[in-house]
Amino acid sequence: MYDIVLRNGLIVIDTSDDDHIEDMLLLAKGGNKFSPHLGVNVNQYIHSKGNGLENDIARNLEADGAKNITIDINPQTNQIEIDATY
């Protein structure tokens, strides 16, 4: 997927993979009418020990067609780093 973005004063067409992954993390299953089978609902993991979060993210990315998936979750800062290619 592509987005039109403003970069250094120029309008360019760039991939929207990061936005797409962020939406997938925030939405619950059924939250996207075009892909109702996808959704992590990361907010449900806020007060948990994070058990299953990494697997849930990986399953959703794979179901969406992502390859070369790397997920790093920092429990001290609650930051999630995801690298994947489509």
Gaussian input, Z-matrix of N, CA and C with variables (Angstrom, degrees):
# hf/3-21g

backbone

0 1
 N
 C     1     B1
 C     2     B2     1     A1
 N     3     B3     2     A2     1     D1
 C     4     B4     3     A3     2     D2
 C     5     B5     4     A4     3     D3
 N     6     B6     5     A5     4     D4
 C     7     B7     6     A6     5     D5
 C     8     B8     7     A7     6     D6
 N     9     B9     8     A8     7     D7
 C    10    B10     9     A9     8     D8
 C    11    B11    10    A10     9     D9
 N    12    B12    11    A11    10    D10
 C    13    B13    12    A12    11    D11
 C    14    B14    13    A13    12    D12
 N    15    B15    14    A14    13    D13
 C    16    B16    15    A15    14    D14
 C    17    B17    16    A16    15    D15
 N    18    B18    17    A17    16    D16
 C    19    B19    18    A18    17    D17
 C    20    B20    19    A19    18    D18
 N    21    B21    20    A20    19    D19
 C    22    B22    21    A21    20    D20
 C    23    B23    22    A22    21    D21
 N    24    B24    23    A23    22    D22
 C    25    B25    24    A24    23    D23
 C    26    B26    25    A25    24    D24
 N    27    B27    26    A26    25    D25
 C    28    B28    27    A27    26    D26
 C    29    B29    28    A28    27    D27
 N    30    B30    29    A29    28    D28
 C    31    B31    30    A30    29    D29
 C    32    B32    31    A31    30    D30
 N    33    B33    32    A32    31    D31
 C    34    B34    33    A33    32    D32
 C    35    B35    34    A34    33    D33
 N    36    B36    35    A35    34    D34
 C    37    B37    36    A36    35    D35
 C    38    B38    37    A37    36    D36
 N    39    B39    38    A38    37    D37
 C    40    B40    39    A39    38    D38
 C    41    B41    40    A40    39    D39
 N    42    B42    41    A41    40    D40
 C    43    B43    42    A42    41    D41
 C    44    B44    43    A43    42    D42
 N    45    B45    44    A44    43    D43
 C    46    B46    45    A45    44    D44
 C    47    B47    46    A46    45    D45
 N    48    B48    47    A47    46    D46
 C    49    B49    48    A48    47    D47
 C    50    B50    49    A49    48    D48
 N    51    B51    50    A50    49    D49
 C    52    B52    51    A51    50    D50
 C    53    B53    52    A52    51    D51
 N    54    B54    53    A53    52    D52
 C    55    B55    54    A54    53    D53
 C    56    B56    55    A55    54    D54
 N    57    B57    56    A56    55    D55
 C    58    B58    57    A57    56    D56
 C    59    B59    58    A58    57    D57
 N    60    B60    59    A59    58    D58
 C    61    B61    60    A60    59    D59
 C    62    B62    61    A61    60    D60
 N    63    B63    62    A62    61    D61
 C    64    B64    63    A63    62    D62
 C    65    B65    64    A64    63    D63
 N    66    B66    65    A65    64    D64
 C    67    B67    66    A66    65    D65
 C    68    B68    67    A67    66    D66
 N    69    B69    68    A68    67    D67
 C    70    B70    69    A69    68    D68
 C    71    B71    70    A70    69    D69
 N    72    B72    71    A71    70    D70
 C    73    B73    72    A72    71    D71
 C    74    B74    73    A73    72    D72
 N    75    B75    74    A74    73    D73
 C    76    B76    75    A75    74    D74
 C    77    B77    76    A76    75    D75
 N    78    B78    77    A77    76    D76
 C    79    B79    78    A78    77    D77
 C    80    B80    79    A79    78    D78
 N    81    B81    80    A80    79    D79
 C    82    B82    81    A81    80    D80
 C    83    B83    82    A82    81    D81
 N    84    B84    83    A83    82    D82
 C    85    B85    84    A84    83    D83
 C    86    B86    85    A85    84    D84
 N    87    B87    86    A86    85    D85
 C    88    B88    87    A87    86    D86
 C    89    B89    88    A88    87    D87
 N    90    B90    89    A89    88    D88
 C    91    B91    90    A90    89    D89
 C    92    B92    91    A91    90    D90
 N    93    B93    92    A92    91    D91
 C    94    B94    93    A93    92    D92
 C    95    B95    94    A94    93    D93
 N    96    B96    95    A95    94    D94
 C    97    B97    96    A96    95    D95
 C    98    B98    97    A97    96    D96
 N    99    B99    98    A98    97    D97
 C   100   B100    99    A99    98    D98
 C   101   B101   100   A100    99    D99
 N   102   B102   101   A101   100   D100
 C   103   B103   102   A102   101   D101
 C   104   B104   103   A103   102   D102
 N   105   B105   104   A104   103   D103
 C   106   B106   105   A105   104   D104
 C   107   B107   106   A106   105   D105
 N   108   B108   107   A107   106   D106
 C   109   B109   108   A108   107   D107
 C   110   B110   109   A109   108   D108
 N   111   B111   110   A110   109   D109
 C   112   B112   111   A111   110   D110
 C   113   B113   112   A112   111   D111
 N   114   B114   113   A113   112   D112
 C   115   B115   114   A114   113   D113
 C   116   B116   115   A115   114   D114
 N   117   B117   116   A116   115   D115
 C   118   B118   117   A117   116   D116
 C   119   B119   118   A118   117   D117
 N   120   B120   119   A119   118   D118
 C   121   B121   120   A120   119   D119
 C   122   B122   121   A121   120   D120
 N   123   B123   122   A122   121   D121
 C   124   B124   123   A123   122   D122
 C   125   B125   124   A124   123   D123
 N   126   B126   125   A125   124   D124
 C   127   B127   126   A126   125   D125
 C   128   B128   127   A127   126   D126
 N   129   B129   128   A128   127   D127
 C   130   B130   129   A129   128   D128
 C   131   B131   130   A130   129   D129
 N   132   B132   131   A131   130   D130
 C   133   B133   132   A132   131   D131
 C   134   B134   133   A133   132   D132
 N   135   B135   134   A134   133   D133
 C   136   B136   135   A135   134   D134
 C   137   B137   136   A136   135   D135
 N   138   B138   137   A137   136   D136
 C   139   B139   138   A138   137   D137
 C   140   B140   139   A139   138   D138
 N   141   B141   140   A140   139   D139
 C   142   B142   141   A141   140   D140
 C   143   B143   142   A142   141   D141
 N   144   B144   143   A143   142   D142
 C   145   B145   144   A144   143   D143
 C   146   B146   145   A145   144   D144
 N   147   B147   146   A146   145   D145
 C   148   B148   147   A147   146   D146
 C   149   B149   148   A148   147   D147
 N   150   B150   149   A149   148   D148
 C   151   B151   150   A150   149   D149
 C   152   B152   151   A151   150   D150
 N   153   B153   152   A152   151   D151
 C   154   B154   153   A153   152   D152
 C   155   B155   154   A154   153   D153
 N   156   B156   155   A155   154   D154
 C   157   B157   156   A156   155   D155
 C   158   B158   157   A157   156   D156
 N   159   B159   158   A158   157   D157
 C   160   B160   159   A159   158   D158
 C   161   B161   160   A160   159   D159
 N   162   B162   161   A161   160   D160
 C   163   B163   162   A162   161   D161
 C   164   B164   163   A163   162   D162
 N   165   B165   164   A164   163   D163
 C   166   B166   165   A165   164   D164
 C   167   B167   166   A166   165   D165
 N   168   B168   167   A167   166   D166
 C   169   B169   168   A168   167   D167
 C   170   B170   169   A169   168   D168
 N   171   B171   170   A170   169   D169
 C   172   B172   171   A171   170   D170
 C   173   B173   172   A172   171   D171
 N   174   B174   173   A173   172   D172
 C   175   B175   174   A174   173   D173
 C   176   B176   175   A175   174   D174
 N   177   B177   176   A176   175   D175
 C   178   B178   177   A177   176   D176
 C   179   B179   178   A178   177   D177
 N   180   B180   179   A179   178   D178
 C   181   B181   180   A180   179   D179
 C   182   B182   181   A181   180   D180
 N   183   B183   182   A182   181   D181
 C   184   B184   183   A183   182   D182
 C   185   B185   184   A184   183   D183
 N   186   B186   185   A185   184   D184
 C   187   B187   186   A186   185   D185
 C   188   B188   187   A187   186   D186
 N   189   B189   188   A188   187   D187
 C   190   B190   189   A189   188   D188
 C   191   B191   190   A190   189   D189
 N   192   B192   191   A191   190   D190
 C   193   B193   192   A192   191   D191
 C   194   B194   193   A193   192   D192
 N   195   B195   194   A194   193   D193
 C   196   B196   195   A195   194   D194
 C   197   B197   196   A196   195   D195
 N   198   B198   197   A197   196   D196
 C   199   B199   198   A198   197   D197
 C   200   B200   199   A199   198   D198
 N   201   B201   200   A200   199   D199
 C   202   B202   201   A201   200   D200
 C   203   B203   202   A202   201   D201
 N   204   B204   203   A203   202   D202
 C   205   B205   204   A204   203   D203
 C   206   B206   205   A205   204   D204
 N   207   B207   206   A206   205   D205
 C   208   B208   207   A207   206   D206
 C   209   B209   208   A208   207   D207
 N   210   B210   209   A209   208   D208
 C   211   B211   210   A210   209   D209
 C   212   B212   211   A211   210   D210
 N   213   B213   212   A212   211   D211
 C   214   B214   213   A213   212   D212
 C   215   B215   214   A214   213   D213
 N   216   B216   215   A215   214   D214
 C   217   B217   216   A216   215   D215
 C   218   B218   217   A217   216   D216
 N   219   B219   218   A218   217   D217
 C   220   B220   219   A219   218   D218
 C   221   B221   220   A220   219   D219
 N   222   B222   221   A221   220   D220
 C   223   B223   222   A222   221   D221
 C   224   B224   223   A223   222   D222
 N   225   B225   224   A224   223   D223
 C   226   B226   225   A225   224   D224
 C   227   B227   226   A226   225   D225
 N   228   B228   227   A227   226   D226
 C   229   B229   228   A228   227   D227
 C   230   B230   229   A229   228   D228
 N   231   B231   230   A230   229   D229
 C   232   B232   231   A231   230   D230
 C   233   B233   232   A232   231   D231
 N   234   B234   233   A233   232   D232
 C   235   B235   234   A234   233   D233
 C   236   B236   235   A235   234   D234
 N   237   B237   236   A236   235   D235
 C   238   B238   237   A237   236   D236
 C   239   B239   238   A238   237   D237
 N   240   B240   239   A239   238   D238
 C   241   B241   240   A240   239   D239
 C   242   B242   241   A241   240   D240
 N   243   B243   242   A242   241   D241
 C   244   B244   243   A243   242   D242
 C   245   B245   244   A244   243   D243
 N   246   B246   245   A245   244   D244
 C   247   B247   246   A246   245   D245
 C   248   B248   247   A247   246   D246
 N   249   B249   248   A248   247   D247
 C   250   B250   249   A249   248   D248
 C   251   B251   250   A250   249   D249
 N   252   B252   251   A251   250   D250
 C   253   B253   252   A252   251   D251
 C   254   B254   253   A253   252   D252
 N   255   B255   254   A254   253   D253
 C   256   B256   255   A255   254   D254
 C   257   B257   256   A256   255   D255

   B1=1.4430
   B2=1.5220
   B3=1.3065
   B4=1.4529
   B5=1.5192
   B6=1.3196
   B7=1.4566
   B8=1.5131
   B9=1.3005
   B10=1.4607
   B11=1.5225
   B12=1.3322
   B13=1.4599
   B14=1.5203
   B15=1.3206
   B16=1.4544
   B17=1.5182
   B18=1.3338
   B19=1.4545
   B20=1.5257
   B21=1.3212
   B22=1.4658
   B23=1.5286
   B24=1.3177
   B25=1.4509
   B26=1.5163
   B27=1.3259
   B28=1.4558
   B29=1.5236
   B30=1.3140
   B31=1.4523
   B32=1.5244
   B33=1.3380
   B34=1.4577
   B35=1.5249
   B36=1.3080
   B37=1.4572
   B38=1.5219
   B39=1.3249
   B40=1.4543
   B41=1.5225
   B42=1.3117
   B43=1.4602
   B44=1.5242
   B45=1.3094
   B46=1.4594
   B47=1.5267
   B48=1.3394
   B49=1.4669
   B50=1.5189
   B51=1.3314
   B52=1.4675
   B53=1.5289
   B54=1.3213
   B55=1.4702
   B56=1.5252
   B57=1.3110
   B58=1.4651
   B59=1.5330
   B60=1.3254
   B61=1.4712
   B62=1.5237
   B63=1.3296
   B64=1.4697
   B65=1.5285
   B66=1.3237
   B67=1.4663
   B68=1.5252
   B69=1.3323
   B70=1.4599
   B71=1.5299
   B72=1.3290
   B73=1.4619
   B74=1.5244
   B75=1.3218
   B76=1.4625
   B77=1.5230
   B78=1.3206
   B79=1.4607
   B80=1.5255
   B81=1.3168
   B82=1.4644
   B83=1.5279
   B84=1.3088
   B85=1.4680
   B86=1.5262
   B87=1.3127
   B88=1.4526
   B89=1.5128
   B90=1.3167
   B91=1.4637
   B92=1.5151
   B93=1.3220
   B94=1.4537
   B95=1.5207
   B96=1.3172
   B97=1.4689
   B98=1.5264
   B99=1.3378
   B100=1.4603
   B101=1.5315
   B102=1.3231
   B103=1.4690
   B104=1.5221
   B105=1.3197
   B106=1.4664
   B107=1.5232
   B108=1.3204
   B109=1.4621
   B110=1.5298
   B111=1.3413
   B112=1.4626
   B113=1.5229
   B114=1.3116
   B115=1.4501
   B116=1.5212
   B117=1.3357
   B118=1.4667
   B119=1.5216
   B120=1.3374
   B121=1.4672
   B122=1.5288
   B123=1.3313
   B124=1.4601
   B125=1.5305
   B126=1.3138
   B127=1.4688
   B128=1.5211
   B129=1.3192
   B130=1.4621
   B131=1.5222
   B132=1.3219
   B133=1.4605
   B134=1.5276
   B135=1.3295
   B136=1.4716
   B137=1.5142
   B138=1.3007
   B139=1.4625
   B140=1.5233
   B141=1.3179
   B142=1.4617
   B143=1.5207
   B144=1.2895
   B145=1.4601
   B146=1.5294
   B147=1.3114
   B148=1.4566
   B149=1.5120
   B150=1.3236
   B151=1.4566
   B152=1.5261
   B153=1.3052
   B154=1.4513
   B155=1.5148
   B156=1.3223
   B157=1.4612
   B158=1.5264
   B159=1.3151
   B160=1.4655
   B161=1.5253
   B162=1.3316
   B163=1.4653
   B164=1.5221
   B165=1.3332
   B166=1.4646
   B167=1.5273
   B168=1.3217
   B169=1.4745
   B170=1.5284
   B171=1.3341
   B172=1.4672
   B173=1.5270
   B174=1.3327
   B175=1.4764
   B176=1.5279
   B177=1.3270
   B178=1.4652
   B179=1.5211
   B180=1.3224
   B181=1.4632
   B182=1.5233
   B183=1.3329
   B184=1.4621
   B185=1.5277
   B186=1.3213
   B187=1.4645
   B188=1.5241
   B189=1.3282
   B190=1.4581
   B191=1.5279
   B192=1.3322
   B193=1.4594
   B194=1.5141
   B195=1.3138
   B196=1.4568
   B197=1.5220
   B198=1.3058
   B199=1.4628
   B200=1.5333
   B201=1.3170
   B202=1.4734
   B203=1.5220
   B204=1.3076
   B205=1.4654
   B206=1.5199
   B207=1.3310
   B208=1.4578
   B209=1.5222
   B210=1.3322
   B211=1.4672
   B212=1.5150
   B213=1.3347
   B214=1.4599
   B215=1.5248
   B216=1.3291
   B217=1.4631
   B218=1.5194
   B219=1.3354
   B220=1.4591
   B221=1.5268
   B222=1.3389
   B223=1.4687
   B224=1.5288
   B225=1.3335
   B226=1.4645
   B227=1.5305
   B228=1.3192
   B229=1.4673
   B230=1.5229
   B231=1.3448
   B232=1.4620
   B233=1.5229
   B234=1.3266
   B235=1.4560
   B236=1.5188
   B237=1.3101
   B238=1.4515
   B239=1.5265
   B240=1.3244
   B241=1.4598
   B242=1.5265
   B243=1.3191
   B244=1.4601
   B245=1.5198
   B246=1.3218
   B247=1.4488
   B248=1.5205
   B249=1.3137
   B250=1.4571
   B251=1.5211
   B252=1.3158
   B253=1.4513
   B254=1.5173
   B255=1.3135
   B256=1.4688
   B257=1.5098
   A1=108.68
   A2=114.43
   A3=119.41
   A4=110.85
   A5=114.72
   A6=123.17
   A7=108.33
   A8=115.56
   A9=120.61
   A10=105.93
   A11=116.82
   A12=121.69
   A13=110.06
   A14=114.59
   A15=121.53
   A16=107.69
   A17=117.82
   A18=122.54
   A19=108.86
   A20=115.99
   A21=122.25
   A22=112.00
   A23=115.34
   A24=120.37
   A25=114.46
   A26=118.00
   A27=121.68
   A28=109.80
   A29=115.37
   A30=120.02
   A31=107.28
   A32=115.83
   A33=120.38
   A34=109.77
   A35=115.08
   A36=121.32
   A37=106.89
   A38=116.54
   A39=122.35
   A40=108.89
   A41=117.12
   A42=120.47
   A43=109.95
   A44=115.65
   A45=121.37
   A46=111.17
   A47=116.63
   A48=120.70
   A49=112.58
   A50=117.93
   A51=120.52
   A52=111.22
   A53=116.82
   A54=120.39
   A55=110.45
   A56=115.55
   A57=120.93
   A58=110.70
   A59=116.57
   A60=120.98
   A61=110.39
   A62=116.96
   A63=120.27
   A64=110.82
   A65=116.75
   A66=120.13
   A67=110.81
   A68=116.18
   A69=120.61
   A70=111.13
   A71=117.22
   A72=121.05
   A73=111.67
   A74=117.36
   A75=121.33
   A76=113.16
   A77=117.58
   A78=120.76
   A79=111.76
   A80=115.48
   A81=120.88
   A82=108.13
   A83=116.70
   A84=119.67
   A85=108.81
   A86=115.91
   A87=121.51
   A88=113.18
   A89=118.08
   A90=121.95
   A91=114.32
   A92=117.34
   A93=121.95
   A94=107.42
   A95=117.03
   A96=119.88
   A97=112.86
   A98=117.51
   A99=120.34
   A100=111.94
   A101=117.24
   A102=122.39
   A103=109.02
   A104=118.04
   A105=120.02
   A106=114.22
   A107=117.59
   A108=121.30
   A109=112.57
   A110=117.31
   A111=121.55
   A112=111.00
   A113=116.81
   A114=122.23
   A115=110.78
   A116=116.36
   A117=121.94
   A118=111.12
   A119=117.28
   A120=121.95
   A121=110.05
   A122=114.81
   A123=121.90
   A124=112.45
   A125=117.77
   A126=120.49
   A127=112.61
   A128=117.75
   A129=120.20
   A130=112.08
   A131=117.04
   A132=121.32
   A133=112.83
   A134=118.79
   A135=121.68
   A136=112.42
   A137=118.52
   A138=120.74
   A139=112.96
   A140=116.12
   A141=119.25
   A142=108.72
   A143=116.62
   A144=121.01
   A145=110.67
   A146=117.03
   A147=121.18
   A148=113.60
   A149=117.07
   A150=120.34
   A151=110.28
   A152=115.74
   A153=120.71
   A154=114.91
   A155=118.71
   A156=120.69
   A157=111.34
   A158=116.96
   A159=119.98
   A160=110.98
   A161=117.52
   A162=120.75
   A163=111.65
   A164=116.54
   A165=120.92
   A166=110.46
   A167=116.46
   A168=120.85
   A169=109.64
   A170=116.98
   A171=120.99
   A172=111.32
   A173=117.68
   A174=121.02
   A175=111.16
   A176=116.46
   A177=119.82
   A178=111.35
   A179=117.54
   A180=120.09
   A181=111.01
   A182=116.63
   A183=119.78
   A184=111.34
   A185=117.20
   A186=121.25
   A187=111.26
   A188=116.43
   A189=121.46
   A190=112.11
   A191=116.63
   A192=119.98
   A193=115.04
   A194=118.78
   A195=121.63
   A196=110.52
   A197=116.17
   A198=123.83
   A199=108.81
   A200=116.29
   A201=122.06
   A202=111.63
   A203=116.20
   A204=122.27
   A205=110.51
   A206=116.21
   A207=122.97
   A208=107.32
   A209=116.50
   A210=121.24
   A211=108.28
   A212=116.23
   A213=121.57
   A214=107.80
   A215=116.10
   A216=121.50
   A217=108.56
   A218=116.40
   A219=121.81
   A220=108.12
   A221=118.16
   A222=120.41
   A223=114.09
   A224=117.72
   A225=119.95
   A226=111.69
   A227=116.55
   A228=120.50
   A229=113.04
   A230=116.76
   A231=122.47
   A232=112.75
   A233=116.68
   A234=120.95
   A235=109.97
   A236=115.09
   A237=122.12
   A238=107.56
   A239=116.53
   A240=121.95
   A241=107.62
   A242=116.70
   A243=121.27
   A244=108.72
   A245=114.61
   A246=120.84
   A247=107.02
   A248=116.81
   A249=121.57
   A250=108.89
   A251=115.66
   A252=120.24
   A253=109.64
   A254=115.13
   A255=121.04
   A256=108.91
   D1=155.49
   D2=-177.20
   D3=-130.98
   D4=151.02
   D5=174.28
   D6=-123.36
   D7=154.44
   D8=170.10
   D9=-96.93
   D10=121.19
   D11=-176.74
   D12=-127.44
   D13=158.61
   D14=176.30
   D15=-100.47
   D16=118.36
   D17=-178.53
   D18=-132.55
   D19=119.35
   D20=-179.99
   D21=54.37
   D22=38.99
   D23=177.60
   D24=80.94
   D25=2.13
   D26=-179.16
   D27=-114.63
   D28=145.10
   D29=175.09
   D30=-88.39
   D31=121.80
   D32=-178.85
   D33=-130.75
   D34=157.64
   D35=174.91
   D36=-98.15
   D37=125.73
   D38=-175.89
   D39=-134.82
   D40=160.55
   D41=179.09
   D42=-69.10
   D43=150.28
   D44=179.70
   D45=-110.11
   D46=23.63
   D47=-176.93
   D48=-56.80
   D49=-43.99
   D50=-178.59
   D51=-62.48
   D52=-42.72
   D53=177.90
   D54=-63.94
   D55=-40.44
   D56=-179.47
   D57=-63.60
   D58=-44.32
   D59=179.02
   D60=-65.03
   D61=-41.43
   D62=178.75
   D63=-61.37
   D64=-43.49
   D65=177.93
   D66=-60.68
   D67=-41.99
   D68=-179.82
   D69=-63.07
   D70=-37.66
   D71=178.93
   D72=-67.39
   D73=-38.90
   D74=-174.40
   D75=-81.61
   D76=-34.93
   D77=-175.94
   D78=-79.80
   D79=147.61
   D80=171.80
   D81=-85.97
   D82=162.76
   D83=175.93
   D84=-54.57
   D85=134.89
   D86=-178.18
   D87=90.28
   D88=-6.18
   D89=-178.10
   D90=-76.95
   D91=-14.06
   D92=177.91
   D93=-120.37
   D94=114.17
   D95=-174.12
   D96=-66.12
   D97=-19.66
   D98=179.47
   D99=-85.01
   D100=-24.18
   D101=178.21
   D102=-139.65
   D103=68.01
   D104=-174.26
   D105=-65.99
   D106=-15.38
   D107=179.93
   D108=-81.99
   D109=-9.53
   D110=-178.30
   D111=-102.69
   D112=148.47
   D113=175.39
   D114=148.49
   D115=128.91
   D116=-178.40
   D117=-99.45
   D118=-33.68
   D119=-174.84
   D120=54.32
   D121=60.40
   D122=-174.76
   D123=-57.40
   D124=-23.43
   D125=179.97
   D126=-63.59
   D127=-25.78
   D128=178.37
   D129=-68.84
   D130=-15.97
   D131=-178.80
   D132=-94.87
   D133=-2.05
   D134=-173.31
   D135=-57.66
   D136=-46.69
   D137=-176.40
   D138=-101.01
   D139=13.30
   D140=177.14
   D141=-101.75
   D142=177.58
   D143=178.24
   D144=-82.23
   D145=5.47
   D146=178.26
   D147=81.26
   D148=9.30
   D149=-179.93
   D150=-59.26
   D151=123.45
   D152=177.24
   D153=89.72
   D154=-10.43
   D155=-176.99
   D156=-61.96
   D157=-48.58
   D158=-178.14
   D159=-62.12
   D160=-41.67
   D161=177.98
   D162=-65.52
   D163=-39.49
   D164=179.36
   D165=-63.97
   D166=-42.89
   D167=178.27
   D168=-62.82
   D169=-48.32
   D170=-177.94
   D171=-61.19
   D172=-43.75
   D173=179.29
   D174=-60.46
   D175=-43.04
   D176=-179.42
   D177=-67.35
   D178=-41.52
   D179=178.94
   D180=-64.56
   D181=-42.65
   D182=178.07
   D183=-63.25
   D184=-42.13
   D185=178.89
   D186=-64.28
   D187=-25.50
   D188=179.64
   D189=-87.53
   D190=-4.44
   D191=176.97
   D192=98.56
   D193=9.56
   D194=179.75
   D195=-74.28
   D196=149.19
   D197=177.88
   D198=-126.85
   D199=166.99
   D200=177.47
   D201=49.28
   D202=53.88
   D203=-174.13
   D204=-84.55
   D205=127.26
   D206=173.73
   D207=-126.39
   D208=126.88
   D209=-178.84
   D210=-126.08
   D211=127.61
   D212=177.44
   D213=-127.24
   D214=117.96
   D215=180.00
   D216=-111.89
   D217=122.66
   D218=178.30
   D219=-98.81
   D220=107.72
   D221=-176.37
   D222=-68.88
   D223=-22.54
   D224=179.12
   D225=-73.57
   D226=-38.10
   D227=-177.04
   D228=-105.37
   D229=-7.03
   D230=-175.86
   D231=59.23
   D232=29.16
   D233=177.24
   D234=-94.15
   D235=142.30
   D236=178.47
   D237=-119.33
   D238=122.98
   D239=175.77
   D240=-109.06
   D241=125.35
   D242=-179.27
   D243=-127.01
   D244=132.02
   D245=173.80
   D246=-126.32
   D247=123.84
   D248=-179.65
   D249=-153.34
   D250=153.89
   D251=176.55
   D252=-118.45
   D253=148.05
   D254=178.64
   D255=-113.40

